[in-house]
Amino acid sequence: MVPADCAGLRVDQALARMFPEHSRSRLTAWLRDGFIRIDTGAARPKQKVWGGETVLLIAQAGPEALSALREDIALDIVHEDGEVIVIDKPAGLVVHPASGNWQGTLLNALLHHCPALAGIPRAGIVHRLDKDTSGLLVVAKTLAAQTSLVRQLQDRTVHREYLALVHGRVAQDGEVDAPLARDPVNRVRMAIVGSGKQARTHYRVLERFPDVTLLECRLDTGRTHQIRVHMQSIGHALVGDPVYRSRKQARASVADMIGRQALHAARLEFVHPGTGKRARHESPLPGDFEKLLQFLRKETRQDT
């Protein structure tokens, strides 16, 4: 039933509040295709609601759901209980099936590990990491937990800290506050676009080397490629980033030593949906990232 605080909203806006476990794009598609009814009739996209109406949503399986078969893929589970699973994702693992990656994903692995997740939208996945970004993410095991985590993400109370190795010597700590959207020229990339979604990244210098800097990056928002685009925008693209680094940076020998963007989700903090207490988890640097840092430290000592 439409709650009173949705009175006066367009039906798509009300649906986003009422069904936070589903993405806005999916709700819009179901609305357009007639799978959402208000009282006794099909909902119209620009229709307004006033509170008290009965909403019937007939969720449809997308093409990715048809391919989401269980696969026995090893998972590095940092924590698991009846509400959540915290995963330490390796670089190279795609989180969710999509064009070109219908199998071998984290979602496929989760369905094998916990078959009950087939009854949760997106198998409980509430946020993602890029394929070649390593580190922590949390998965919901119940609808209630998923709703809680989605709302925390919307309210920006989930704390995520990343370690990033970037080209150049970063002079001081700072932040980038710039809206992001799909690059209008190259849709594979994201870009800073005035009409895009708000995005803010805070960064802190941890260690400097002759040509690169190790940063800790903290997100206020979680946009696609946020850290990668924001750091590139100030002249410090991530080491190994195949999309956003410049040609000069691509030729840098240090970039060849890791073979991916040097980005690791090292810390994750959220309110546990079951206990109501804040849960904090940490992940050590993976071997390829740690090996690169050890090499840089050795080279720096030899030069001094």
N, C-alpha and C positions, 0 to 999 in steps of 0.2 A: 504494500500500500504506500502511495506517495506520502511522505511525511510533510508536516505543515511548513517546515523550514525550506521546502522546495517550491512553495507557492510563488507563482509568477515566472518561474524559469521555463525555458524551452525544454521540450521533452528530452533532447539529447543531453542537456546540462544536468537535468534531474537524474537521468539514467547513470551518468558518470558518478554521481554521488551515491546512488542506491546500489550500484553493482561495481564497486572498485576493484573486484577481482578480475574484471574484464577490461581490456584496453578500450579507449575511446573509439579508435578506428574500427574495432570489431563490433562494438555496440552500434556505431553509425551504419555499418554494413548490414547488420541484422535489422535495424530500423528501416533502412531503405528496401530491404527484400521482404518485408512484411512478417518478420518473425517476432515482433514485439507488438503487443496489443494493450490498449488502454481501455479499461472497462470492457465493452463488447466489440470494439472496432479496432482495426489496424491503426497504429500510431502514425501520425504524420510528422515529418522531420521538423517543421516549424511550429508545431502545435505547442501550446503552453499548458502547464499543469497547475492546479490550484490547491492540491492537498486532498487526500482522501480517495483519490482514484485507485483502482486496482490495476496493477501492471502484471502482465503475463509475458515472460521472456522464454522463448523456446531456443535454447542455446544450440548452435550448430557446430559440428566438428569441422575445423578447417582442414586444408590439405596436409598440413603438418601433422595433425592428429592421426590421420590415416597411416602415416609412415612411422608413428612413434611407437614402434615395437620395442619390447624389452631386449636389451643387449647387455651381455655380461662384460661390462667395462669396469675396470678397477677404479674405485673412488678413494681419495684421501679425505676421510671424514675426521674433522677436528672435534666435533661435538654432535651428539644426537640424543634427542629425548622424544617424548610423545607429541611435541608441538613443532619442533624445528630440526633441521639438519644444517650444520655449518660445514661447507666443503672448501678444501684448499685445491683450487683448480690449477692444473698444470698448463703451461703455454702449449698451444696447438689444439686444445680441446674446444670445439664450438659449443656454446651453451644451449642454443635452441635450434631445432631443425628449420632450415630455410632453403631456398633455391640453391642447388649445388651441394648441400650438406643435409640430406634427409636422414642419414644414419650416422652412427658413431658420435653422437652428441651427448652432452651432459644429461639432457632430458631422457634419452634412451637408457643411459646408465642408471638414472634415478628410478625409472619404471621397473628395472630389473631388481634393484636393491630394495625397493619398497613398492610392490605392485598396487597398494592402496592409493598411491599418488595419481593413478589413472582417473580417479574421481575428482581431482582438484584441477582447476584450470591451469594450463601450462605446467602441469605436474608440480605445482607449488613454487615455481620459479618466480621471484618478484623483482629481481634486478639482474643485470648481466655484466659480464666482462667480455671485452673483445677476445677473439680467438687466441691471439698471441700475447695477451696480458695474463699473467699468473696471479694467483692469490685467492682471497677469501670472498665467498658469497653465501648468503643464507637462503634456505629453501623452507617453505611452510609445509607442514604435514597435515594440516586441517584447514577447512575454510575459514574458521574463526582466526587462526593464526595468520593466514594469508591476508585477511582483511586488516588485521592489526598492523602487519608489516607494511602493507601498501599505504595505509594512512600515515604511518611513521615516515615513510619515504616522501609522501606528499607534504607532510608538515616539516620536513627537513630535520628530523630529530635522529635519524640514523647517521652515525659518524663513520666516515670512511677515510682512511689515510693510506697514501700510496708512496712508494719509493720510486723515484724516476731519475735516470741518468740522462742528462741533456748536453747538447753540444754547447761549447763556449763556457766562459767563466762568468757565472751569475754574481753580480756585485753585492747584492743584498736581498734580504727577504722582501716579499711583496705579495701582490694579488693581481689577478686579471678578472675584470668584471666586464664581460662582453657577450652579447646574445649570439646563440648558435642556431644554424639551420642547414639544410642541404645546400651544398654549393650549387648555385644556379647554372654553372657551366659544366661541372663534373659531378653527377649525382652520386658517385661512389664516395665522394669526400664530403666532409662537413666544413662549414666556413663561418666566419663572423659576419652576420647579416643583421642589419638594423631591425628588421621585422621578425627576427628569430626569437627563440625562447631564452629567457634570462638564464645566465650561467655565470658562476663565480668560483674561481679556484684560488686558494691561498697556497703560497709556497714558501719553504724555509730552507736555507742553505745548510746542508749537513757536512759536506766535504768537497773541497775544491781540488782539481787536478789541473795540469797545464792547459788542456784543451776541452775538458768536460767538467760538469758539476753534478754532484749527487744532491738531489732535492727530496724533501718530504712535501707532498702535495695533499692538501685537505679540501674536500669538496663541500660546497654549500648546496650544490645541485648535482644531478647525475645525468648529464646529457651525453649522447653518443659522441665518442672521441673527444670528450671535453678537455682532458689534460693535454692530449696530443695537439689539438688545435690551439688552445690557449698558449702553450709554451712555444709553439711555432710562431704564433703571432708576435711574440716579443723577441724573436730571433734566437730561440733556444729549443729547437726541435729535439725530440727524443732520439737518443742514440739507437740506431737500428730500425727506425720507423720507415717502412718502405713507401708510405703514402705522403707524409708531410715534410720530410727532410729535403733540403736543397740538393742540387747536384754535387756541390762541393762537399757537403756533409755525407752524401752517399759514398763518396770516394774515400772518406776517412777510414783508416785501417781499423780503428777501434770498433766501428760499426759492424765489421765482418766477424768480430769475435763472439757476437751473441746471436746474430741471425734473426732477430725479432726486435720489436720495440722494447727498450729496457724499462719496463713498467710493471710494478708488482703491488698488488693490493695487500698491504702488510697488516693493517689493523681494521677491525670492524666492531662497532658497538651499537647496540639497539636495546630496546625494552623487550624483555622476554614476554611473549604473548600469554604464557601460562602463569608465570610468577609475578609479573609486573615489575621485576627488578631489572636493572641494566646489566646486560651481558656483554663482556668484552673478550674478543679473541684476537690472537696474533699469529702471524705466519712468518717463519724465517725465510730469508732470501733463497730462491731455488739455486741449484748448482751452477747454471750457466751465468746467472747474474753475479753470484758470489765470486766465481772464477774470474770474471772480468774486473771486478773491483780489486781483487788481490793482485792481478796483473798491473793495474793502474797504480796501486800503492807501491808496488815493487819498483816500477819505472820512476815514480816520483822520488823515492828514496835514492835511487842511483843518480838522479839528476841534481841532487842537492849536496 
